[in-house]
Amino acid sequence: MSFQDDTSQRILLIGAGELGSAILPHLQLLPNVFITVGVRSVTKYTHLGSLNTAIQFLDITGPELLLTEKFAQFDVVISCTGFGQEPGRLMDLARQILAAGKLRESLGKGKLWFFPWQWGVDYDITGDADGLMPLFGQQVHVRNLLRSKAKESNVKWTILSTGIFMSFLFQQTWGVIEKESENVSNTRKINVSALRDLDHKVTVTDVSDIGKVLARIMAGAIESEDRILYVAGDTVSYKQLADIIRRATGEYVHEQVWTMPHLKEELAKDPDNLTKKYRVVFAGHGVSWDKQLTVNHQLEIPVTDVETYAREHLSF
Ligand SMILES: NC(=O)c1ccc[n+]([C@@H]2O[C@H](COP(=O)([O-])OP(=O)(O)OC[C@H]3O[C@@H](n4cnc5c(N)ncnc54)[C@H](OP(=O)(O)O)[C@@H]3O)[C@@H](O)[C@H]2O)c1
């Protein structure tokens, strides 16, 4: 059973996958909030319900008018719908949010606070990566739409640039940290492959820390209206990453460099391969920032760094 009263801040969290489910516990701790988790398959998520959390059916590909009316019922909308969206869907959602903000205004309600699905890199810098990543290009369009139309639509927005999820850095499919199978002499080897060069950097954040920082922002700990804020669990060069993996595992770590020409050549052989497209993008600019510039640094929020994560999660 869930409970809300008229004074509760109403939050809609769209999606409860890896990110949404990690964010939710932090939202639940905020005072006087009521959270609705909107997902397509409600039964999959009933365990997330609580006194201040309801799970509700929502499909953001549904009829536009219904969605606008739905969004207008909330004070805050947080989008955690994942990477699997059609690129155009991001703009559709942003437009519906603007329409919902206007609807709220006509009903005498305050601004709708929107956290779009931008939990990633600095899309203003990456752009669409010369046509390689239409989804990233759409992120820039969403930013520009919000920059130009949010105020007149009774909407305020905050974007959290988080870098890649910490878990993603360690995924075998990403291939940057890769364990070679044991050979005849029973020795193991871990390859750390630098994208571009060993001094190139990447910013990564654990999903739970994203939730921690988001909750502090929502509690008003920092100026956040109509702006892009940066978060970083860690920012490391690939050389530092190799050293971290060496210390954390005690294994032999081989460093190699995937130069930009090499990554582009690999992609040319397999042009639809999304991982290879990503590697080219991550060998470019806009994928890392200084920890000193982050909200977590400014607010002294403790976050998990790469070494701590590696020691806790690496099971080589
Ligand atoms: N910065 C990054 O590195 C980054 C950013 C994003 C994602 N990723 C990667 O992508 C993976 C997924 O993470 P994620 O949490 O973003 O996504 P996810 O785990 O795929 O979860 C997506 C959530 O959105 C819901 N959803 C999807 N389509 C919907 C729709 N049309 N209407 C309403 N709800 C919808 C899903 O609900 P249903 O189950 O009901 O469909 C699910 O709860 C991770 O492995 C992560 O590494 C990385």
The ligand as an SDF file (V2000), in Angstrom:
LIG
                    3D

 48 52  0  0  0  0  0  0  0  0999 V2000
   26.1770    6.5690  -19.5090 N   0  0  0  0  0  0  0  0  0  0  0  0
   26.1560    5.2690  -19.7310 C   0  0  0  0  0  0  0  0  0  0  0  0
   27.1450    4.5750  -19.6640 O   0  0  0  0  0  0  0  0  0  0  0  0
   24.8980    4.6080  -20.0230 C   0  0  0  0  0  0  0  0  0  0  0  0
   23.7310    5.3270  -20.0690 C   0  0  0  0  0  0  0  0  0  0  0  0
   22.5770    4.6050  -20.2610 C   0  0  0  0  0  0  0  0  0  0  0  0
   22.6220    3.2460  -20.4230 C   0  0  0  0  0  0  0  0  0  0  0  0
   23.7970    2.6060  -20.3990 N   0  0  0  0  0  0  0  0  0  0  0  0
   23.8690    1.1480  -20.5100 C   0  0  0  0  0  0  0  0  0  0  0  0
   22.6470    0.6680  -20.8810 O   0  0  0  0  0  0  0  0  0  0  0  0
   22.2280   -0.3840  -20.0120 C   0  0  0  0  0  0  0  0  0  0  0  0
   20.8630   -0.0900  -19.4930 C   0  0  0  0  0  0  0  0  0  0  0  0
   20.7580    0.8460  -18.4170 O   0  0  0  0  0  0  0  0  0  0  0  0
   19.4470    1.7210  -18.1660 P   0  0  0  0  0  0  0  0  0  0  0  0
   19.0910    1.7020  -16.7280 O   0  0  0  0  0  0  0  0  0  0  0  0
   19.6740    3.0540  -18.7740 O   0  0  0  0  0  0  0  0  0  0  0  0
   18.3070    0.9870  -19.0020 O   0  0  0  0  0  0  0  0  0  0  0  0
   17.5970   -0.4310  -18.7740 P   0  0  0  0  0  0  0  0  0  0  0  0
   18.2610   -1.2010  -17.7090 O   0  0  0  0  0  0  0  0  0  0  0  0
   17.4590   -1.0230  -20.1310 O   0  0  0  0  0  0  0  0  0  0  0  0
   16.1540   -0.0250  -18.2440 O   0  0  0  0  0  0  0  0  0  0  0  0
   15.2420    0.6530  -19.0380 C   0  0  0  0  0  0  0  0  0  0  0  0
   13.9790    0.8890  -18.2230 C   0  0  0  0  0  0  0  0  0  0  0  0
   13.1400    1.7610  -18.9670 O   0  0  0  0  0  0  0  0  0  0  0  0
   11.8600    1.1630  -19.1060 C   0  0  0  0  0  0  0  0  0  0  0  0
   11.3480    1.4860  -20.4300 N   0  0  0  0  0  0  0  0  0  0  0  0
   11.9090    1.1850  -21.6190 C   0  0  0  0  0  0  0  0  0  0  0  0
   11.1430    1.6130  -22.6160 N   0  0  0  0  0  0  0  0  0  0  0  0
   10.0700    2.1940  -22.0480 C   0  0  0  0  0  0  0  0  0  0  0  0
    8.9110    2.8200  -22.5560 C   0  0  0  0  0  0  0  0  0  0  0  0
    8.6710    2.9110  -23.8820 N   0  0  0  0  0  0  0  0  0  0  0  0
    8.0070    3.3190  -21.6890 N   0  0  0  0  0  0  0  0  0  0  0  0
    8.2190    3.2210  -20.3530 C   0  0  0  0  0  0  0  0  0  0  0  0
    9.2940    2.6370  -19.8120 N   0  0  0  0  0  0  0  0  0  0  0  0
   10.2070    2.1330  -20.6480 C   0  0  0  0  0  0  0  0  0  0  0  0
   12.0610   -0.3160  -18.9450 C   0  0  0  0  0  0  0  0  0  0  0  0
   10.8580   -0.8710  -18.4530 O   0  0  0  0  0  0  0  0  0  0  0  0
   10.3040   -2.2880  -18.9860 P   0  0  0  0  0  0  0  0  0  0  0  0
   11.2030   -3.3150  -18.3740 O   0  0  0  0  0  0  0  0  0  0  0  0
    8.9200   -2.3470  -18.4620 O   0  0  0  0  0  0  0  0  0  0  0  0
   10.4110   -2.2390  -20.4710 O   0  0  0  0  0  0  0  0  0  0  0  0
   13.2020   -0.3800  -17.9320 C   0  0  0  0  0  0  0  0  0  0  0  0
   12.7040   -0.3160  -16.6220 O   0  0  0  0  0  0  0  0  0  0  0  0
   23.2440   -0.5620  -18.9610 C   0  0  0  0  0  0  0  0  0  0  0  0
   23.9030   -1.7770  -19.2060 O   0  0  0  0  0  0  0  0  0  0  0  0
   24.1510    0.6050  -19.1180 C   0  0  0  0  0  0  0  0  0  0  0  0
   25.4980    0.2150  -18.9820 O   0  0  0  0  0  0  0  0  0  0  0  0
   24.9290    3.2630  -20.1880 C   0  0  0  0  0  0  0  0  0  0  0  0
  1  2  1  0
  2  3  2  0
  2  4  1  0
  4  5  1  0
  4 48  2  0
  5  6  2  0
  6  7  1  0
  7  8  2  0
  8  9  1  0
  8 48  1  0
  9 10  1  0
  9 46  1  0
 10 11  1  0
 11 12  1  0
 11 44  1  0
 12 13  1  0
 13 14  1  0
 14 15  2  0
 14 16  1  0
 14 17  1  0
 17 18  1  0
 18 19  2  0
 18 20  1  0
 18 21  1  0
 21 22  1  0
 22 23  1  0
 23 24  1  0
 23 42  1  0
 24 25  1  0
 25 26  1  0
 25 36  1  0
 26 27  1  0
 26 35  1  0
 27 28  2  0
 28 29  1  0
 29 30  1  0
 29 35  2  0
 30 31  1  0
 30 32  2  0
 32 33  1  0
 33 34  2  0
 34 35  1  0
 36 37  1  0
 36 42  1  0
 37 38  1  0
 38 39  2  0
 38 40  1  0
 38 41  1  0
 42 43  1  0
 44 45  1  0
 44 46  1  0
 46 47  1  0
M  CHG  2   8   1  16  -1
M  END
$$$$
